[in-house]
């Protein structure tokens, strides 16, 4: 679901420095979020704390976009974590469960 919400992000960058900054959501699912505006170098596998109002949760960075993508990053909510976005986020069925196996051509 495309939705721009202001959030607070805390984590550690590639240089080992702690950071805290504002960012904006691009789209949301019940288990993940895409953010833009992260100005610190991070890598997939990093854990970031995302805060929206009084709600906060830990997310794992799954991918990092190029600078031309306005520093977009994809995050997955860690197991056991919850965050209240202040909106109802519709459940999207797992595309992998519905994906047909690929045929190998030799």
Secondary structure, DSSP 8 states (H G I E B T S, - for coil): -B---EEEEEEE-TTS-EEEEEEEEEEEETTEEEEE---S---TT-EEEEEETTEEEEEEEEEE--GGGTS-EEEEE-TT-----SS-------HHHH--------
